[in-house]
Amino acid sequence: IKMNKSRKVGISILSFNNYNQIKNLLEAIFEQDLNGIILNVDILDSTTDDSTSKKINRFIKDKIFIRYIKIVNLDFSHGKTRQLAIERAINRKEEFLIFIVQDAIPISNQYVKNHINSHDLDPLVAIVFGKQVPYPNHSILTKATINSVFDSLSPNDEIVYHRKGSNQIGTYFNSNVNASYKLNHFINGNLKFESVDYAEDQKIAKLAIDLNYIKIYNPNCCVI
């Protein structure tokens, strides 16, 4: 799908400690093919208690499209914080918001565009989530677990559509380790993250499917 105009896209990274992981992720974002894309990045930090915040602020000081935001630990929940990220992106009039975690690294410089192109496949697409590949140093058990989950979703690494009435494996599965959302469906529809401590991604996937939106699994939106 050819992009004829600039698309406004946000990336939201939930972080806690571990400067090196966040730095590696940001460097991968810097390598993205952003031709035709206006990108903003929010780092939402749940009160890091090591030197990460100072190091990250030094690292991004001249990157005006990256913002580092501290959230008081008591106010942090996965659902509430991600809804905050959605609202920030809507206020910036962005079209899409990608969620990724600090220890996930896009394996391609087309990662952002692959998310956008997936949303463009159908106007009803509300959620796109991608493949996760285990790190080489993961244990054999961890590798097997991760691979089995994503192999079951699409054994041949093909794009899979999930919608109401579909009987595929993973109809309600979703992972905010690596997922994107079309913000218009939050503005004009009834999508909203619940203020829950965990499983907010599964809950909003079920909500989207029940509201007749489409969720897509695209293995090309891949992180390690």
DRENDO-1510 file (C-alpha; in Angstrom, 1 decimal, always signed):
<recs>
REC; n; res; u; v; w
REC; 1; ILE; +0.0; +0.0; +0.0 .
REC; 2; LYS; +1.5; +3.3; -1.1 .
REC; 3; MET; +1.5; +6.1; +1.4 .
REC; 4; ASN; +0.7; +9.4; -0.4 .
REC; 5; LYS; +0.7; +11.7; +2.6 .
REC; 6; SER; +2.3; +12.0; +6.0 .
REC; 7; ARG; +0.8; +9.8; +8.7 .
REC; 8; LYS; +0.9; +10.8; +12.3 .
REC; 9; VAL; +2.0; +7.8; +14.5 .
REC; 10; GLY; +2.9; +7.5; +18.1 .
REC; 11; ILE; +4.9; +4.9; +20.0 .
REC; 12; SER; +4.4; +4.3; +23.7 .
REC; 13; ILE; +7.0; +2.5; +25.7 .
REC; 14; LEU; +6.2; +1.5; +29.3 .
REC; 15; SER; +9.5; +1.4; +31.2 .
REC; 16; PHE; +10.9; +0.6; +34.6 .
REC; 17; ASN; +14.7; +0.6; +35.2 .
REC; 18; ASN; +17.2; -0.9; +32.8 .
REC; 19; TYR; +18.6; +1.9; +30.8 .
REC; 20; ASN; +20.4; -0.4; +28.3 .
REC; 21; GLN; +17.2; -2.1; +27.2 .
REC; 22; ILE; +15.4; +1.3; +26.6 .
REC; 23; LYS; +18.5; +2.7; +24.8 .
REC; 24; ASN; +18.6; -0.4; +22.5 .
REC; 25; LEU; +14.9; +0.0; +21.7 .
REC; 26; LEU; +15.3; +3.7; +21.0 .
REC; 27; GLU; +18.2; +3.0; +18.7 .
REC; 28; ALA; +16.0; +0.5; +16.7 .
REC; 29; ILE; +13.3; +3.2; +16.5 .
REC; 30; PHE; +15.9; +5.7; +15.1 .
REC; 31; GLU; +16.6; +3.1; +12.3 .
REC; 32; GLN; +13.0; +2.9; +11.2 .
REC; 33; ASP; +12.0; +3.9; +7.7 .
REC; 34; LEU; +9.9; +6.9; +8.5 .
REC; 35; ASN; +9.4; +8.3; +5.0 .
REC; 36; GLY; +5.9; +9.7; +5.0 .
REC; 37; ILE; +5.5; +9.3; +8.8 .
REC; 38; ILE; +5.5; +11.9; +11.5 .
REC; 39; LEU; +6.5; +10.1; +14.7 .
REC; 40; ASN; +6.2; +10.9; +18.4 .
REC; 41; VAL; +7.5; +8.6; +21.2 .
REC; 42; ASP; +6.4; +8.6; +24.8 .
REC; 43; ILE; +8.4; +6.8; +27.4 .
REC; 44; LEU; +6.0; +6.2; +30.3 .
REC; 45; ASP; +8.1; +5.4; +33.4 .
REC; 46; SER; +6.7; +3.9; +36.5 .
REC; 47; THR; +9.0; +5.7; +38.9 .
REC; 48; THR; +12.3; +4.1; +38.0 .
REC; 49; ASP; +14.5; +3.8; +41.1 .
REC; 50; ASP; +17.9; +3.4; +39.5 .
REC; 51; SER; +19.9; +5.8; +37.3 .
REC; 52; THR; +17.8; +5.1; +34.2 .
REC; 53; SER; +15.8; +8.3; +34.2 .
REC; 54; LYS; +18.9; +10.5; +34.2 .
REC; 55; LYS; +20.6; +8.5; +31.5 .
REC; 56; ILE; +17.5; +8.4; +29.3 .
REC; 57; ASN; +17.0; +12.2; +29.7 .
REC; 58; ARG; +20.6; +12.8; +28.6 .
REC; 59; PHE; +20.2; +10.4; +25.7 .
REC; 60; ILE; +17.1; +12.0; +24.3 .
REC; 61; LYS; +17.9; +15.7; +25.1 .
REC; 62; ASP; +18.1; +16.7; +21.5 .
REC; 63; LYS; +15.3; +14.4; +20.2 .
REC; 64; ILE; +12.3; +16.6; +20.3 .
REC; 65; PHE; +9.9; +13.9; +19.2 .
REC; 66; ILE; +10.6; +11.8; +22.4 .
REC; 67; ARG; +9.1; +12.6; +25.7 .
REC; 68; TYR; +10.0; +11.0; +29.1 .
REC; 69; ILE; +7.0; +11.0; +31.5 .
REC; 70; LYS; +7.2; +9.8; +35.1 .
REC; 71; ILE; +4.1; +8.1; +36.6 .
REC; 72; VAL; +3.9; +7.7; +40.4 .
REC; 73; ASN; +4.1; +4.0; +41.1 .
REC; 74; LEU; +0.9; +4.0; +43.1 .
REC; 75; ASP; -0.9; +5.4; +40.1 .
REC; 76; PHE; +0.4; +2.8; +37.7 .
REC; 77; SER; -1.6; +0.0; +36.2 .
REC; 78; HIS; -1.3; -1.5; +32.8 .
REC; 79; GLY; -4.8; -0.6; +31.8 .
REC; 80; LYS; -4.9; +3.0; +33.2 .
REC; 81; THR; -1.4; +3.9; +31.9 .
REC; 82; ARG; -2.2; +2.6; +28.4 .
REC; 83; GLN; -5.4; +4.6; +28.3 .
REC; 84; LEU; -3.4; +7.7; +29.3 .
REC; 85; ALA; -1.1; +6.9; +26.4 .
REC; 86; ILE; -4.1; +6.7; +24.0 .
REC; 87; GLU; -5.4; +10.0; +25.2 .
REC; 88; ARG; -2.0; +11.7; +24.8 .
REC; 89; ALA; -1.9; +10.4; +21.2 .
REC; 90; ILE; -5.4; +11.5; +20.5 .
REC; 91; ASN; -4.6; +15.0; +21.8 .
REC; 92; ARG; -1.6; +15.1; +19.3 .
REC; 93; LYS; -4.1; +14.1; +16.6 .
REC; 94; GLU; -2.2; +10.9; +15.8 .
REC; 95; GLU; -3.8; +8.2; +13.6 .
REC; 96; PHE; -2.2; +5.2; +15.2 .
REC; 97; LEU; -0.5; +4.3; +18.5 .
REC; 98; ILE; +2.0; +1.5; +18.8 .
REC; 99; PHE; +2.6; -0.1; +22.2 .
REC; 100; ILE; +6.0; -1.8; +22.7 .
REC; 101; VAL; +7.8; -2.8; +25.9 .
REC; 102; GLN; +11.4; -1.8; +26.8 .
REC; 103; ASP; +12.9; -5.2; +26.2 .
REC; 104; ALA; +11.3; -5.8; +22.7 .
REC; 105; ILE; +13.3; -4.8; +19.7 .
REC; 106; PRO; +11.9; -4.5; +16.1 .
REC; 107; ILE; +13.8; -6.8; +13.8 .
REC; 108; SER; +13.1; -4.7; +10.7 .
REC; 109; ASN; +13.3; -1.1; +9.8 .
REC; 110; GLN; +9.8; -1.5; +8.2 .
REC; 111; TYR; +8.3; -2.3; +11.6 .
REC; 112; VAL; +6.3; +0.9; +11.9 .
REC; 113; LYS; +5.2; +0.8; +8.3 .
REC; 114; ASN; +4.1; -2.8; +8.6 .
REC; 115; HIS; +1.8; -1.8; +11.5 .
REC; 116; ILE; +0.3; +1.1; +9.5 .
REC; 117; ASN; -0.2; -1.0; +6.4 .
REC; 118; SER; -2.0; -3.7; +8.4 .
REC; 119; HIS; -4.5; -1.1; +9.6 .
REC; 120; ASP; -5.0; +0.0; +6.0 .
REC; 121; LEU; -6.2; -3.5; +5.0 .
REC; 122; ASP; -9.7; -2.8; +6.2 .
REC; 123; PRO; -11.4; +0.3; +7.8 .
REC; 124; LEU; -12.7; -1.8; +10.6 .
REC; 125; VAL; -9.3; -2.9; +11.8 .
REC; 126; ALA; -8.9; -1.6; +15.3 .
REC; 127; ILE; -6.0; -3.7; +16.6 .
REC; 128; VAL; -2.8; -5.1; +15.0 .
REC; 129; PHE; -0.5; -7.3; +17.0 .
REC; 130; GLY; +2.7; -8.8; +15.9 .
REC; 131; LYS; +5.0; -11.8; +16.4 .
REC; 132; GLN; +7.5; -12.2; +19.2 .
REC; 133; VAL; +10.8; -14.1; +18.7 .
REC; 134; PRO; +12.7; -15.3; +21.7 .
REC; 135; TYR; +16.2; -13.9; +22.5 .
REC; 136; PRO; +19.1; -16.3; +21.6 .
REC; 137; ASN; +20.0; -16.5; +25.3 .
REC; 138; HIS; +16.5; -17.5; +26.5 .
REC; 139; SER; +16.1; -20.9; +28.0 .
REC; 140; ILE; +15.0; -23.8; +25.9 .
REC; 141; LEU; +11.7; -23.8; +27.7 .
REC; 142; THR; +11.1; -20.1; +27.2 .
REC; 143; LYS; +12.0; -20.4; +23.5 .
REC; 144; ALA; +9.6; -23.3; +23.1 .
REC; 145; THR; +6.8; -21.5; +24.9 .
REC; 146; ILE; +7.1; -18.3; +22.9 .
REC; 147; ASN; +7.4; -20.1; +19.6 .
REC; 148; SER; +4.5; -22.4; +20.2 .
REC; 149; VAL; +2.2; -19.4; +21.0 .
REC; 150; PHE; +2.9; -17.6; +17.8 .
REC; 151; ASP; +3.3; -20.7; +15.6 .
REC; 152; SER; -0.2; -21.7; +16.7 .
REC; 153; LEU; -1.6; -18.3; +15.5 .
REC; 154; SER; -0.2; -18.6; +12.0 .
REC; 155; PRO; +1.9; -21.7; +11.2 .
REC; 156; ASN; +2.9; -20.3; +7.8 .
REC; 157; ASP; +3.5; -16.8; +9.1 .
REC; 158; GLU; +0.5; -15.4; +7.1 .
REC; 159; ILE; -1.6; -12.4; +8.1 .
REC; 160; VAL; -4.7; -13.6; +10.1 .
REC; 161; TYR; -7.9; -11.7; +10.5 .
REC; 162; HIS; -9.9; -12.1; +13.8 .
REC; 163; ARG; -13.5; -10.9; +13.9 .
REC; 164; LYS; -16.7; -11.8; +15.6 .
REC; 165; GLY; -17.8; -15.4; +14.7 .
REC; 166; SER; -14.3; -16.5; +13.6 .
REC; 167; ASN; -13.2; -19.7; +15.1 .
REC; 168; GLN; -9.4; -19.4; +14.7 .
REC; 169; ILE; -7.0; -20.0; +17.5 .
REC; 170; GLY; -6.4; -16.6; +19.2 .
REC; 171; THR; -9.5; -14.8; +18.3 .
REC; 172; TYR; -9.4; -12.9; +21.6 .
REC; 173; PHE; -5.6; -13.1; +22.0 .
REC; 174; ASN; -3.6; -9.8; +22.0 .
REC; 175; SER; -0.3; -8.6; +23.4 .
REC; 176; ASN; +0.7; -5.1; +24.2 .
REC; 177; VAL; +4.3; -6.2; +24.1 .
REC; 178; ASN; +3.9; -5.4; +20.4 .
REC; 179; ALA; +0.5; -4.0; +19.3 .
REC; 180; SER; -1.0; -1.0; +17.6 .
REC; 181; TYR; -4.4; +0.7; +17.7 .
REC; 182; LYS; -6.3; +2.9; +15.3 .
REC; 183; LEU; -7.2; +5.9; +17.4 .
REC; 184; ASN; -10.4; +6.9; +15.5 .
REC; 185; HIS; -12.1; +3.8; +17.0 .
REC; 186; PHE; -11.4; +5.2; +20.4 .
REC; 187; ILE; -12.7; +8.7; +19.5 .
REC; 188; ASN; -15.8; +7.6; +17.5 .
REC; 189; GLY; -16.3; +4.1; +18.9 .
REC; 190; ASN; -16.5; +2.6; +22.3 .
REC; 191; LEU; -13.0; +1.3; +22.7 .
REC; 192; LYS; -11.3; +2.1; +26.0 .
REC; 193; PHE; -8.7; +0.4; +28.2 .
REC; 194; GLU; -10.1; -0.7; +31.5 .
REC; 195; SER; -8.2; +0.4; +34.6 .
REC; 196; VAL; -6.9; -3.1; +35.4 .
REC; 197; ASP; -3.5; -4.2; +36.7 .
REC; 198; TYR; -2.9; -6.7; +34.0 .
REC; 199; ALA; -4.5; -8.5; +30.9 .
REC; 200; GLU; -5.7; -5.1; +29.6 .
REC; 201; ASP; -4.7; -6.2; +26.1 .
REC; 202; GLN; -6.9; -9.3; +26.2 .
REC; 203; LYS; -9.8; -7.3; +27.6 .
REC; 204; ILE; -9.7; -4.7; +24.9 .
REC; 205; ALA; -9.3; -7.4; +22.2 .
REC; 206; LYS; -12.5; -9.0; +23.4 .
REC; 207; LEU; -14.2; -5.6; +23.5 .
REC; 208; ALA; -13.1; -4.8; +20.0 .
REC; 209; ILE; -14.2; -8.1; +18.6 .
REC; 210; ASP; -17.6; -7.9; +20.4 .
REC; 211; LEU; -18.1; -4.4; +18.9 .
REC; 212; ASN; -17.5; -5.9; +15.4 .
REC; 213; TYR; -14.1; -4.4; +14.9 .
REC; 214; ILE; -11.3; -6.5; +13.3 .
REC; 215; LYS; -8.1; -7.6; +15.0 .
REC; 216; ILE; -5.2; -8.6; +12.8 .
REC; 217; TYR; -2.2; -10.7; +13.6 .
REC; 218; ASN; +0.7; -9.8; +11.3 .
REC; 219; PRO; +3.9; -11.8; +11.8 .
REC; 220; ASN; +5.8; -9.1; +9.8 .
REC; 221; CYS; +5.3; -6.7; +12.7 .
REC; 222; CYS; +8.0; -8.7; +14.6 .
REC; 223; VAL; +10.0; -8.0; +17.7 .
REC; 224; ILE; +12.7; -10.0; +19.4 .
</recs>
